[in-house]
Amino acid sequence: MTAPVRERILVIGNGMASVRFLETLTRLSPEQFAITLVGAETEAAYNRVLLSALLAQDVTPTDIEMKPREWYEAQGITLRTGVVVTALDALARTARLDTGETLTFDRCVLATGSDPIRLPMPGADLPGVMTFRDLRDIAVMDEAIRKARRVAVIGGGLLGIEAAYGIAKRGGKETLVHVMDRLMERQLDAQAAAILKRQLERKGIAVRLNCSTKAVAGESAVQGLRFADGGLLEADIVIFAVGIRPSAALAKEAGLAVNRGIVVDDGMMSNRPGFYAIGECAEHRGTAYGLVEPAYAQAEILARRLAGEPPNFEGMVLSTNLKVSGVPVFSAGDFLGGPGTQCAVLEDRKAGVYRKLVFNGDQLTGCVLVGNADDGLWYLDLIRRNIDIRAMRRTLLHGRGFAEAALPKAA
């Protein structure tokens, strides 16, 4: 009896989104597809969220590995690492590799992730200027930190803070420079950001806000940062941690619709049938998320669709749930509070605890937690499900235990 012909799927990008996609697809349809996975990095997929912990030497490279190579083999997946797809032919359904090979496929899943932003300023290409995005960056930073006396990290978002924390754990002397008036302005309000700033300073990290960097100073190597106000910060290393942009050039050259990221519909398909995008490279309904939770959701939606199920990705209320330099931080939804909303705030400055809830009528629409984030996911569930919180409004600020205890008992 002739074996059925399996549909060929090429997955470009061996990161967290692609691994979740493959986990789900091989579980639902273990025999339906012949899968080839091509990744530009020499390492198999790893947990990028833990890079700062790796820099701080809190974990080892083995700890952040997502799947051993044996797992791919056991699933029948052909894994190619250290290989770059240089061109896609959307009509012929072929991919050209930097090895000179050409791969043929029936469907293509782009999970190419994102690229770190390096600010276009004088001195940005000097030796000693680097980004913080992947394992190669960690290796370069590790060597540089051992030799450097002073480090400047540009960017007060999560990535910059984590880089500064990792360096501080290694005994480095660094200054965190941010152009905005508060840290993590996309995830925290002013009060929460102020608590975080104090916590970082207690760990020996100098923080400079409202600093617009004009240039990296130096002739043949980094000497420091020059600011728009004329100030100078001396440094031997400069780390750009100012954000990411979707890696979509390959898709654009192949004729796929690209705005900020690769434009996809609710089924994660691009404007060309058979071509899909998930994770940080994808743009859905005008949003390129750049976060792990939406990437995982998109990966699972696509896998289920290819396995014959009909789910849609309809976007999601964003949340941040993590420890920033050892400080629990959680935020979700409209944490700033728009017109017509009301806020409830609890703050203990000595303990470094802050809690803010945002209401719109009888619904919770946003929250920020710093110092104790145990109830964060419960608040997120209330937000996403549009739960009527009228019966526990008075106690909701004090957490799930108090709020549920105050609910009327069922007869």
N, C-alpha and C positions, 0 to 999 in steps of 0.2 A: 504494500500500500504506500502510495506517494505521500510524503510528509507535506502538510499545508505550507504554502509560502508565507513567510512572516513579513509583515510590513516593516520597512527600515526606518528607524528614527535616529536622527543625528541630534545630539544635545551638545551645544557649544557653551562651554563654561562649567567648570567643576567647582561649584561653590555650595553654599548652604541651601539655596533654592533648588538647584538641580538635584541634590541628594534627596531632599524631601519629595520632589517630583518622582524620582526613580524608586524610592521606597514605596510610595503609594501605587505607582503603576505596576511594578513587579509583583506587588501583593494582589492587586485586582486582576491583572492579566499576565500571569507568569509566562505564558507560551505564545502570546499574540504578536509580540514585536521583537525585532532584532535591533538592539540598541548599541550605538557607538557614542561614547562620551569623550569629548576632546577638551582638554584644559590647558591654558597657557602656562600655568605655574607647574614647576617640577613636582610639587607635592600634591597628593590627593587632597580632596576637600577637607577643610578644617574649620573650626568654629572661630570666625573672625571676631566675634564679640569678646573673645578671651585674649585678644592680642595684647591689651594693656597689662593683663595679669601675666602674660608671658614675658613682656618687657620688664615687669617688676620682679620676675623670677618666682612668682607665686605658683605657677604651673609649668609643666614641661611641654615640649612639642608633642609628645605622645598623648598628653592629657587633652589637647585640643583637636586631635584627629577625629573626624566624624565617622569614617568607616575605614577599616583596613582594606588593603587591596584585594584580599581574599574574598571580601564580601561582594565586590563587583564581579569577580570571576564566578562566584557561586550563583549569582543572579543571571549569568549569561551575558553580562555587559562587557563590551570591549572598551577598556579604559586606556586613553592615550593622554599622558601628561607631558608637560614641557613642549607642547605642540601648539602652534598658532594657526587659526583659520584666517587666511589672508584675503579670501574673496569667496562670495557666494554667487551662484548663477541661479536665480529664482525660476527661470524657465526650464533649464536643463536639470534642475535640482541636483546640483553638484557643488562641492566645497573644495577649494584649493587650499592645501596646507603649505606651511613654510618648509616642509621636507621635500616639496615637489610632487607629493602625491595628490590624487583627486579622489574624493569620496562621493559616492552616489547615494541618495536618500529619497524616501517618499515623503517624510515630514521632517521639519526642522524646528527644534526648540532652542530659542536664544535665551541663555541665562548668563549673559556676559557681564553682569554686575555693573560696577561704576568705576570711575577713575578719580583719583584725588585731585583737588584743585590746587594749582601752584599759582599764586598771585603774580600777575604780569608787572613786575617792578624791577628797577635797576638792582643788580646783584643777586637776583633770584636763582641764577645758574652757577653761583660761586661754589667751590668745594666747601662742604660743611652745611649746605642747605639741603634739606630732605623732607620727604612726606612720611606720613604714618598711615599705612593702609594694608600692607600684606607682610608675609613672612620675610620677604627680601628686605623690606624697610626695617624690620626688627633686627635683622642681622647687621645692617649698616649702622643703625642707631646704637646697638649694643657695643660695637667696636668704638664708635665715636664717643659714647658716654665715658668709656674707660679712660679716654685721653683728654677729654674736655674739662674745663673748669667751670664754664658758665653756659647755660642753655636757655634760649628764648623760644617759647612755644607760641605761635600766632594762632589764635582761635579759641574762644571761650565757650564753644559748644562741647558736646559730650566727648568727641574725639580729642580735642585739645586738652580737656581736663584729664582724661584718662592717660594721655601721653605724659602730662606733667606729673601725675600721680606715680606712674611707672618709673619715671626718672627720679622722683623724690625717694621712692623705695630703694633705689640703687645708690642713694647717697649723693645724687647730683644737686647742684645749685641752679635752680631755674626760676624764670619769671614767665608767668602766663599773661599774654598780651591780648586784649580783646577790644574791638572797635566799638562795641555797644556799651550801654550803661549798666548792664548786668550780665551775669553768666547764664548760659542756656536759656536765652530769651524765647526760644521756640517751645520750651517745655515748662518754664517756671515763671511765676510772677515776681515782682520786685522783692517782696518779703522773703519768699523761699530762696531766691537767688542770693540774697544777703546772708542768710544762714549758711548756705553752701560756701560762699566766699570765706566766711569766718572759719569754717571747718578746714578748708584748704590751707588757709594761712597758718592754722595751728599745726599743720603737717609740714610747715616750712616752705610752702609754695607762695612766692610773691605774686600778687595779682594786680595788674594795671588795666583799668577800664577806661573807656572813652579815648583809646589810643589808636589813631589812624597811622598805620605803618606806611611810610613813603618809599623806603629803599632798604636793602640790605647793605650795610656799610662794609667796605673792604676792597682791596685791589686783587690779590691772588687767593685770598681766603676770607672767610667771615670774620668781621671784627665787631659786628653789632647790628642794631636796628636804628634807622633814622625815622623820626616821627614827623607828621605834618606840622606840628607846632614848633619844630626845630630841636626837639629833645633827642638824646642819643642813649640807647641802652647797650652797654657792652656785652658781647656774647661770642662764644667760640663755635656754637652750633645754633642753627635756626631750623625749627621744625614747623612746616606749614600743616595745620590741621583745621583748615577753614571751610571744609565741605567737600562734597563729591558731586560729580555729574554723571548721568547714565552713559554707559559705554554703548553707543548706538551707531558708530561710524560704519561698521560692517553691514548692518541692516540698511542704513541709508544708501550705501553704495550699491546694494542689491535691489534697490527700488522699493523697499518697504517704507511705509509712512512713518516719518520721525518728526516729532515736535521737540520737546525736551528729551523725551525717551521714545522708545518704539511704541507707537500707538496701537493699542489692542482693544478688542471689544470685551463684553462680559464673559466670554468663553476663552479669553486670553489669546485670541487669534488676531493676527495683523490684517492689513488690507489685502494680503495675498493668502488665499486658502492654502493650508498646509504649513504655514509659517506662524510660529507662536513666540511669545516673549513672556517671561516671568521674572519676578524679583526686581532688583534695583534698576535694571535696564528698561523696564516696561513703564509705559504711561497709560493709565486707565482713567477715563473720564476727566482728563486734564491733570491728573495727579501722578507724579512719580514719587512713590513713598520713601524709598531708601531706608526701610526698616525691616527687621527680620519677620515680625508677625504677619504683615501683609504679604511678604514674599512667600512664606509658608502656606498661607491661605491660597494664594494664586497657584502655587505648585500643586496643591491638592485638588483644586478645581480643575486644572488642566488634565491631570492624571485621570481623574474620574470621568471627564468628558471623553478622553481617548479610549477609556475602558467601556464606553457605551452609556454612561450616566449623563443626566442633563443639568448639572448644577451651574449656577451663574455666580460670578464675582461681582458684587454690587457696591464695592467700596466698603470702608469700615471706619468707625470712630477710632482715631489714633490714640495710642497710649504709650507711655514710657515707664518701664518698670525695671529698675536696676539699682546697683550700688555704685554711686559715683565717689571714687576714692574712699570706699568704705562707708559712705553715708547713704542709707536707703532713700531713694527718690522715686516718686510715682506721680505721673500726671496723665490726665485723660480729658478728651473733649474740649469744650470751651472753658478753659481754666482761667482766662482773663475776665470773662463775663461781658457779654455784649449788651446792647440796649434792651431794657425791659427785664433784665435778670436781677437776681438778688444773691448776695454772698453771705456766708457764715464762716467765721475764722476763729481758730484756736491756735495760740502760740505760746510756747514756753521757751524763751530765749536761752535761759541757763541750761536747759536740757537739750537745746538744739532741735526742738520738735515744732513743726508747723503743719497745720491742716486747714485747708480752705475748700469749701464746697460752693458750687454755683448752681442756682436753681432758676428755672423758668416755669413759673406757675407751680404745679405740683409734680414736676419732673426734675431729676438731677441731670444737669447738662455738662458739668465739668468738675474736676477736682485736682488739687495739688497736695501731695503729702511729702514731707521731708522729715527724716529722723526716725519715723516709724511708718512703714508702708504696708503693714500686715493686712489692712482692709482694702488695699488698692484694687484688687481684682473683683472684689464684691461690689465696690462702687462702680467699676467699669461695667459690670453686668447690669446694674441698675440703669446706667446711661444708655447702653446699647439696646436694651429691651424696652426703653421708655416706660419704666415701671412707675406707677402712681405712688409717690412717697408720702402722701398726705398723712397717713396714720403714724408715720415715724419721723416726721419733719423735725420735731423738737429734740429728738435724741440722735438723729442721724450723724451729726458732727462728732459724736463720741464713739463712733464705730459700730460695727455689726452687732456685737454682743449687747450693747445698750439698746440699740434700735430695735432689734428683734424681740428683746425682752419686754419692750414697751408696747408691742402690738397686742391688740385685743385677742384674748384666748378664744379659740373655736369652741362652740357649744358642744 
